[in-house]
Amino acid sequence: MDMEVLGQEQSSEQLDLEEISRKISFLDKWREIFSFHRLRTNNTTPQNHEGNHISADENEDGTGIPQPKGQGHLPSSGLCSIPNPSIISSKLGGLPISLAMAMKLRQILFGNTIHVFSYNWKKAYFRFHDPSSELAFTLEVGKGGARSIQMAVQGSIIKYLLFTRKGKDCNFGSLCEISKKEQEQALAAALAGILWAAGAAQKATICLVSEDTYIASTPDYSVDNFTERLQLFEFLEKEAAEKFIYDHLQCFRGEGSHGVILFLYSLIFSRTFERLQMDLDVTTTQLLQPNAGGFLCRQAVLNMILTGRASPNVFNGCEKGRSQETLHGVLTHSDVGYLRWGKDALEDDRLSQVGSMLKTPKLPIWLCNINGNYSILFCTNRQLLSDWKMERLFDLYFYSGRSSQKKLVHLTIDTHSHHWERDQQEEKHGPRRRFSPVEMAIRTKWSEATINWNGTIPFF
């Protein structure tokens, strides 16, 4: 039954209750979309936006009605669910993506050219919490595979704000006092730094979405109305790349921008397909893996963000696999480290253990993978990992990325308390306390640590 029937004079008794509910649900979805984004019918053409999908992954190709161009502003697009999506002019001067490039991109991501990103990936972008709040320097992160990338970028944002930006004190208070402009500067610096490292400190490639489409659908390639509009911009200086990102930051931080996918594309093109093939090994031939209807990042993506190389494993250097094949691990200490703990992890599996290159980074910041959930641990004392005396008693801050977290968790780590003192302290808080996953992750780095949550209920 069409929507127009609702306007006809028809007795409600004649309508099936389920049909009424379906119509109300359908109308509510459209009402919410138009209300939230303040769409105006006099300058917007109805489209099949992804944000209008009734179910998350319905109609994955996202085909929609093309938008008229011109009218004194950048055109709207079927890509996004906001009235002014971050679409650049095709005259900006980038290199338009080709079918061959798009197919290589799909192949390295999914292992085929048919799969496209799920809805949770498409709606993911980089958005900070409110400025001048205790979480002002942290990103709001969503669900799904894009979350791991957002949290990895979060580590680089903290790196910039605490240890590399000029003219600011490196303390916890300075993090909480940043303005919106400082948030934007931090995001641009973090993204540019990651891309520059992936480009072997020689170049960075930035992908943006243009108003024109450069690729048509073929039997071997499924369009998503996003990848086909890419323009690639190459920079031979890190500062130039950072300025370009800052000038086009809405393309990464705007709602509907597909900002996380854009960054991942930029990461791949910065690294180049040739380097990626050398980085990977027989255990990892693609960067994403299917999971519950979506896709999760493999370790190679996270290592590429942390170290610049898409190493598939977390041990140091290279190791021999079970069939004597060469497996690629981490070759150098990274600025931001990595800790991992899972309740089902096999402690005697040497190939799954995080090596010292990631456990002991140059700066006291760690991306944590705890039971498959990503979070951040950091210390404001730059000397923590360079002076052994600093590791006797120190503070760490923990950001889980959960929407329920309103302030950072302050942890005090004591690595020199006697084991019987640690046991007594843990018993005071009950038998479950010693099994907090956060504590277990910390103890993969400081095995004998006593951890004081300073009044916060431990995360389980």
Solvent accessible surface area in square Angstrom, and as a share of the most:
residue,aa,sasa,rsa
1,M,113,0.51
2,D,100,0.52
3,M,93,0.42
4,E,128,0.57
5,V,31,0.18
6,L,76,0.38
7,G,73,0.70
8,Q,111,0.49
9,E,184,0.83
10,Q,76,0.34
11,S,52,0.34
12,S,73,0.47
13,E,149,0.67
14,Q,130,0.58
15,L,31,0.15
16,D,91,0.47
17,L,139,0.69
18,E,136,0.61
19,E,40,0.18
20,I,47,0.24
21,S,60,0.39
22,R,121,0.44
23,K,7,0.03
24,I,93,0.47
25,S,52,0.34
26,F,53,0.22
27,L,50,0.25
28,D,63,0.33
29,K,68,0.29
30,W,74,0.26
31,R,144,0.52
32,E,119,0.54
33,I,17,0.09
34,F,68,0.28
35,S,79,0.51
36,F,120,0.50
37,H,23,0.10
38,R,198,0.72
39,L,25,0.12
40,R,152,0.55
41,T,116,0.68
42,N,129,0.66
43,N,66,0.34
44,T,27,0.16
45,T,42,0.24
46,P,94,0.59
47,Q,10,0.04
48,N,55,0.28
49,H,9,0.04
50,E,10,0.04
51,G,24,0.23
52,N,14,0.07
53,H,29,0.13
54,I,98,0.49
55,S,58,0.37
56,A,51,0.40
57,D,60,0.31
58,E,85,0.38
59,N,60,0.31
60,E,48,0.22
61,D,52,0.27
62,G,2,0.02
63,T,64,0.37
64,G,31,0.30
65,I,98,0.50
66,P,109,0.68
67,Q,28,0.12
68,P,70,0.44
69,K,119,0.50
70,G,42,0.40
71,Q,122,0.54
72,G,87,0.84
73,H,86,0.38
74,L,89,0.44
75,P,10,0.06
76,S,18,0.12
77,S,3,0.02
78,G,8,0.07
79,L,1,0.01
80,C,4,0.03
81,S,18,0.12
82,I,22,0.11
83,P,46,0.29
84,N,110,0.56
85,P,7,0.04
86,S,17,0.11
87,I,3,0.02
88,I,9,0.05
89,S,37,0.24
90,S,29,0.19
91,K,183,0.77
92,L,79,0.39
93,G,65,0.62
94,G,14,0.14
95,L,108,0.54
96,P,57,0.36
97,I,4,0.02
98,S,47,0.31
99,L,65,0.32
100,A,65,0.50
101,M,40,0.18
102,A,0,0.00
103,M,55,0.25
104,K,107,0.45
105,L,1,0.01
106,R,3,0.01
107,Q,87,0.39
108,I,7,0.04
109,L,1,0.00
110,F,7,0.03
111,G,28,0.27
112,N,45,0.23
113,T,19,0.11
114,I,92,0.47
115,H,78,0.35
116,V,17,0.10
117,F,5,0.02
118,S,9,0.06
119,Y,50,0.19
120,N,54,0.28
121,W,2,0.01
122,K,11,0.05
123,K,100,0.42
124,A,12,0.10
125,Y,28,0.10
126,F,1,0.00
127,R,112,0.41
128,F,12,0.05
129,H,41,0.18
130,D,105,0.55
131,P,56,0.35
132,S,86,0.56
133,S,40,0.26
134,E,67,0.30
135,L,9,0.04
136,A,0,0.00
137,F,0,0.00
138,T,0,0.00
139,L,0,0.00
140,E,59,0.27
141,V,23,0.13
142,G,38,0.36
143,K,168,0.71
144,G,36,0.35
145,G,5,0.05
146,A,2,0.01
147,R,45,0.16
148,S,6,0.04
149,I,0,0.00
150,Q,5,0.02
151,M,0,0.00
152,A,1,0.01
153,V,0,0.00
154,Q,0,0.00
155,G,0,0.00
156,S,15,0.10
157,I,0,0.00
158,I,0,0.00
159,K,51,0.22
160,Y,45,0.17
161,L,1,0.01
162,L,1,0.00
163,F,16,0.07
164,T,64,0.37
165,R,29,0.10
166,K,191,0.81
167,G,83,0.80
168,K,100,0.42
169,D,102,0.53
170,C,64,0.38
171,N,64,0.33
172,F,49,0.20
173,G,32,0.31
174,S,17,0.11
175,L,0,0.00
176,C,22,0.13
177,E,127,0.57
178,I,1,0.01
179,S,48,0.31
180,K,111,0.47
181,K,123,0.52
182,E,31,0.14
183,Q,4,0.02
184,E,34,0.15
185,Q,64,0.29
186,A,0,0.00
187,L,0,0.00
188,A,1,0.01
189,A,13,0.10
190,A,5,0.04
191,L,1,0.00
192,A,0,0.00
193,G,20,0.19
194,I,7,0.04
195,L,1,0.00
196,W,41,0.14
197,A,49,0.38
198,A,0,0.00
199,G,0,0.00
200,A,43,0.33
201,A,63,0.49
202,Q,113,0.50
203,K,34,0.15
204,A,0,0.00
205,T,6,0.04
206,I,0,0.00
207,C,0,0.00
208,L,0,0.00
209,V,3,0.02
210,S,0,0.00
211,E,35,0.15
212,D,40,0.21
213,T,79,0.46
214,Y,69,0.26
215,I,11,0.06
216,A,76,0.59
217,S,71,0.46
218,T,46,0.27
219,P,135,0.85
220,D,87,0.45
221,Y,1,0.01
222,S,33,0.21
223,V,23,0.13
224,D,6,0.03
225,N,33,0.17
226,F,5,0.02
227,T,1,0.00
228,E,2,0.01
229,R,37,0.13
230,L,0,0.00
231,Q,2,0.01
232,L,16,0.08
233,F,17,0.07
234,E,109,0.49
235,F,36,0.15
236,L,129,0.64
237,E,110,0.49
238,K,77,0.33
239,E,127,0.57
240,A,40,0.31
241,A,0,0.00
242,E,55,0.25
243,K,133,0.56
244,F,28,0.12
245,I,1,0.00
246,Y,76,0.29
247,D,81,0.42
248,H,41,0.18
249,L,10,0.05
250,Q,95,0.42
251,C,7,0.04
252,F,1,0.00
253,R,46,0.17
254,G,1,0.01
255,E,61,0.27
256,G,8,0.08
257,S,6,0.04
258,H,5,0.02
259,G,0,0.00
260,V,0,0.00
261,I,1,0.01
262,L,1,0.01
263,F,1,0.00
264,L,0,0.00
265,Y,3,0.01
266,S,0,0.00
267,L,0,0.00
268,I,0,0.00
269,F,17,0.07
270,S,0,0.00
271,R,13,0.05
272,T,29,0.17
273,F,30,0.13
274,E,113,0.51
275,R,47,0.17
276,L,0,0.00
277,Q,117,0.52
278,M,135,0.60
279,D,12,0.06
280,L,14,0.07
281,D,17,0.09
282,V,103,0.59
283,T,69,0.40
284,T,10,0.06
285,T,100,0.58
286,Q,32,0.14
287,L,0,0.00
288,L,0,0.00
289,Q,63,0.28
290,P,91,0.57
291,N,74,0.38
292,A,109,0.84
293,G,66,0.64
294,G,15,0.14
295,F,21,0.09
296,L,64,0.32
297,C,14,0.08
298,R,66,0.24
299,Q,28,0.12
300,A,0,0.00
301,V,0,0.00
302,L,1,0.00
303,N,0,0.00
304,M,0,0.00
305,I,8,0.04
306,L,18,0.09
307,T,31,0.18
308,G,2,0.02
309,R,103,0.38
310,A,0,0.00
311,S,6,0.04
312,P,11,0.07
313,N,24,0.12
314,V,3,0.02
315,F,11,0.05
316,N,54,0.28
317,G,22,0.21
318,C,78,0.47
319,E,60,0.27
320,K,104,0.44
321,G,6,0.05
322,R,231,0.84
323,S,93,0.60
324,Q,128,0.57
325,E,52,0.23
326,T,61,0.35
327,L,9,0.04
328,H,49,0.22
329,G,2,0.02
330,V,1,0.01
331,L,81,0.40
332,T,81,0.47
333,H,74,0.33
334,S,5,0.03
335,D,44,0.23
336,V,6,0.03
337,G,0,0.00
338,Y,0,0.00
339,L,0,0.00
340,R,75,0.27
341,W,50,0.17
342,G,19,0.18
343,K,153,0.65
344,D,119,0.62
345,A,61,0.47
346,L,119,0.59
347,E,149,0.67
348,D,131,0.68
349,D,47,0.24
350,R,140,0.51
351,L,42,0.21
352,S,38,0.24
353,Q,74,0.33
354,V,14,0.08
355,G,13,0.12
356,S,57,0.37
357,M,44,0.20
358,L,0,0.00
359,K,49,0.21
360,T,42,0.24
361,P,5,0.03
362,K,129,0.55
363,L,8,0.04
364,P,0,0.00
365,I,0,0.00
366,W,0,0.00
367,L,0,0.00
368,C,0,0.00
369,N,19,0.10
370,I,13,0.07
371,N,62,0.32
372,G,52,0.50
373,N,95,0.49
374,Y,31,0.12
375,S,5,0.03
376,I,0,0.00
377,L,0,0.00
378,F,0,0.00
379,C,5,0.03
380,T,34,0.20
381,N,55,0.28
382,R,118,0.43
383,Q,88,0.39
384,L,0,0.00
385,L,29,0.14
386,S,86,0.56
387,D,36,0.19
388,W,173,0.61
389,K,116,0.49
390,M,75,0.34
391,E,39,0.18
392,R,117,0.43
393,L,116,0.58
394,F,16,0.07
395,D,55,0.29
396,L,0,0.00
397,Y,34,0.13
398,F,4,0.02
399,Y,1,0.00
400,S,7,0.04
401,G,4,0.04
402,R,112,0.41
403,S,105,0.68
404,S,85,0.55
405,Q,16,0.07
406,K,155,0.65
407,K,125,0.53
408,L,11,0.05
409,V,6,0.04
410,H,69,0.31
411,L,0,0.00
412,T,29,0.17
413,I,0,0.00
414,D,41,0.21
415,T,27,0.16
416,H,103,0.46
417,S,23,0.15
418,H,97,0.43
419,H,106,0.47
420,W,132,0.46
421,E,78,0.35
422,R,42,0.15
423,D,48,0.25
424,Q,114,0.51
425,Q,43,0.19
426,E,6,0.03
427,E,109,0.49
428,K,161,0.68
429,H,109,0.48
430,G,22,0.21
431,P,105,0.66
432,R,158,0.58
433,R,8,0.03
434,R,78,0.28
435,F,130,0.54
436,S,0,0.00
437,P,19,0.12
438,V,6,0.03
439,E,0,0.00
440,M,52,0.23
441,A,0,0.00
442,I,0,0.00
443,R,36,0.13
444,T,43,0.25
445,K,42,0.18
446,W,20,0.07
447,S,79,0.51
448,E,96,0.43
449,A,0,0.00
450,T,9,0.05
451,I,1,0.00
452,N,63,0.32
453,W,6,0.02
454,N,66,0.34
455,G,82,0.79
456,T,45,0.26
457,I,145,0.73
458,P,26,0.16
459,F,32,0.14
460,F,96,0.40
